Amino acid sequence: MIGLAILISLMGLPQLVQATDFTSLAFSSTSYALGISPDGSTVLGIEGSDWESAIWKASTGWSQLETLPDASSTMGGAYNASSDGSIVVGYACNASGNYTAVRWTAADGIQELGDLPGAGSESFASAVSADGSVVVGTSYNFDWDQDDYVADETAWMWTASGGAQDLGDLGGGDTWAYAYDVSADGSTVVGYSSFDGQDSDAFIWNASDGMTALGLAEGKEGMETEAFGISADGSVVVGKVETESGGWEAAIWDASGDMTVLGGLEGGGDAVAYTVSGDGSVIIGYAENADGDNTAILWTEELGIVDFVDYLLAFGIDISEWDDLYALGISDDGLNIVGYGEDPNGDHQGWMVTLDASSVPVPGAVWLLGSGLFGLMGIRRKMKN
């Protein structure tokens, strides 16, 4: 570690390394951090061996959320929250043994969102607006014998005042659609839909234009795309685009629907841009690295895509004993990042990284950080091997 300290010094990084913190959100046998409220106060996810919906706060740790009356199981999941974390959305098991979209509030507890569009037997709520009044998600049929979605996936929007509406699809043949995220004001929804009965195409939806396909970069004509996240201000959409070999690479779209391909890690495989900070400047997700392992990734315009493990190592935080990392949630300010992975004990556990704004490399040191990361990657691989 002496060599690492010297390298960081030579890189010219601000001497605020201790302002960056990695926290294991471990809970007994397992935990999954699947998202975080925009203000960074509340982590959403799953806890325990029975996969129960839960939230995590620094002051209380994990707290299980209420289940539906007469539920046949406590299994569920919390995915997303309003700006201050007071309203949470996800899914829960009902009395019939099916999973159904729900909304939790501090005042009223759990609320089943009721009859949702589509013929699906089950549903989940994936995102909610900043004030908690707009929820988006998907209804579907799930064949437990095949362990797969089988038909009738329908994207929908639910509002506290008007109930649920079908968001439609991109048309053509056997149609289906998934709604994954919504802008802070609840006006814009992103996800992906079938097109011409087979390909998945990333879409954007608003009340005036309905559902429209997002654009493709030059050379990506005919390739499949999927969108998973949108910035709070609606300016940036993140997701993935198919490669010529049938894999995936991270991609983003601007407010006009134009695509920029971000790619993946050097020498690695599939990469996914999963979610984004409020202003679109910081993107996180996951990718296959050059060793063939799954790892969390971070993107900024200055750095490009970097392995999140190497990024933390540049600040003196070594999590190389964690494996199979996924980064799935980020606060609006980009300073709180959550996900899950396999911890040093071999258990799947949630984690959170907190960055101090002053510890983020200034533009003049960015190129030094980028070049230093390549050296750190080599050091980490030798240490791991």
Rosetta blueprint (number, residue, H / E / L):
1 M L
2 I H
3 G H
4 L H
5 A H
6 I H
7 L H
8 I H
9 S H
10 L H
11 M H
12 G L
13 L L
14 P L
15 Q L
16 L L
17 V H
18 Q H
19 A H
20 T L
21 D E
22 F E
23 T E
24 S E
25 L L
26 A L
27 F L
28 S L
29 S L
30 T L
31 S E
32 Y E
33 A E
34 L E
35 G E
36 I E
37 S L
38 P L
39 D L
40 G L
41 S L
42 T L
43 V E
44 L E
45 G E
46 I E
47 E E
48 G L
49 S L
50 D L
51 W L
52 E E
53 S E
54 A E
55 I E
56 W E
57 K E
58 A L
59 S L
60 T L
61 G E
62 W E
63 S E
64 Q E
65 L L
66 E L
67 T L
68 L L
69 P L
70 D L
71 A L
72 S L
73 S L
74 T L
75 M E
76 G E
77 G E
78 A E
79 Y E
80 N E
81 A E
82 S L
83 S L
84 D L
85 G L
86 S L
87 I E
88 V E
89 V E
90 G E
91 Y E
92 A E
93 C E
94 N L
95 A L
96 S L
97 G L
98 N L
99 Y E
100 T E
101 A E
102 V E
103 R E
104 W E
105 T E
106 A L
107 A L
108 D L
109 G E
110 I E
111 Q E
112 E E
113 L L
114 G L
115 D L
116 L L
117 P L
118 G L
119 A L
120 G L
121 S L
122 E E
123 S E
124 F E
125 A E
126 S E
127 A E
128 V E
129 S L
130 A L
131 D L
132 G L
133 S L
134 V E
135 V E
136 V E
137 G E
138 T E
139 S E
140 Y E
141 N E
142 F E
143 D E
144 W L
145 D L
146 Q L
147 D L
148 D E
149 Y E
150 V E
151 A E
152 D E
153 E E
154 T E
155 A E
156 W E
157 M E
158 W E
159 T E
160 A L
161 S L
162 G L
163 G E
164 A E
165 Q E
166 D E
167 L L
168 G L
169 D L
170 L L
171 G L
172 G L
173 G L
174 D L
175 T L
176 W L
177 A E
178 Y E
179 A E
180 Y E
181 D E
182 V E
183 S L
184 A L
185 D L
186 G L
187 S L
188 T L
189 V E
190 V E
191 G E
192 Y E
193 S E
194 S E
195 F E
196 D L
197 G L
198 Q L
199 D E
200 S E
201 D E
202 A E
203 F E
204 I E
205 W E
206 N E
207 A L
208 S L
209 D L
210 G E
211 M E
212 T E
213 A E
214 L L
215 G L
216 L L
217 A L
218 E L
219 G L
220 K L
221 E L
222 G L
223 M L
224 E L
225 T E
226 E E
227 A E
228 F E
229 G E
230 I E
231 S L
232 A L
233 D L
234 G L
235 S L
236 V L
237 V E
238 V E
239 G E
240 K E
241 V E
242 E E
243 T L
244 E L
245 S L
246 G L
247 G L
248 W E
249 E E
250 A E
251 A E
252 I E
253 W E
254 D L
255 A L
256 S L
257 G L
258 D L
259 M E
260 T E
261 V E
262 L E
263 G E
264 G L
265 L L
266 E L
267 G L
268 G L
269 G L
270 D L
271 A E
272 V E
273 A E
274 Y E
275 T E
276 V E
277 S L
278 G L
279 D L
280 G L
281 S L
282 V L
283 I E
284 I E
285 G E
286 Y E
287 A E
288 E E
289 N L
290 A L
291 D L
292 G L
293 D L
294 N E
295 T E
296 A E
297 I E
298 L E
299 W E
300 T E
301 E L
302 E L
303 L L
304 G E
305 I E
306 V E
307 D E
308 F H
309 V H
310 D H
311 Y H
312 L H
313 L H
314 A H
315 F L
316 G L
317 I L
318 D L
319 I L
320 S L
321 E L
322 W L
323 D E
324 D E
325 L E
326 Y E
327 A E
328 L E
329 G E
330 I E
331 S L
332 D L
333 D L
334 G L
335 L L
336 N E
337 I E
338 V E
339 G E
340 Y E
341 G E
342 E E
343 D L
344 P L
345 N L
346 G L
347 D L
348 H E
349 Q E
350 G E
351 W E
352 M E
353 V E
354 T E
355 L L
356 D L
357 A H
358 S H
359 S H
360 V L
361 P L
362 V L
363 P H
364 G H
365 A H
366 V H
367 W H
368 L H
369 L H
370 G H
371 S H
372 G H
373 L H
374 F H
375 G H
376 L H
377 M H
378 G H
379 I H
380 R H
381 R H
382 K H
383 M H
384 K H
385 N L
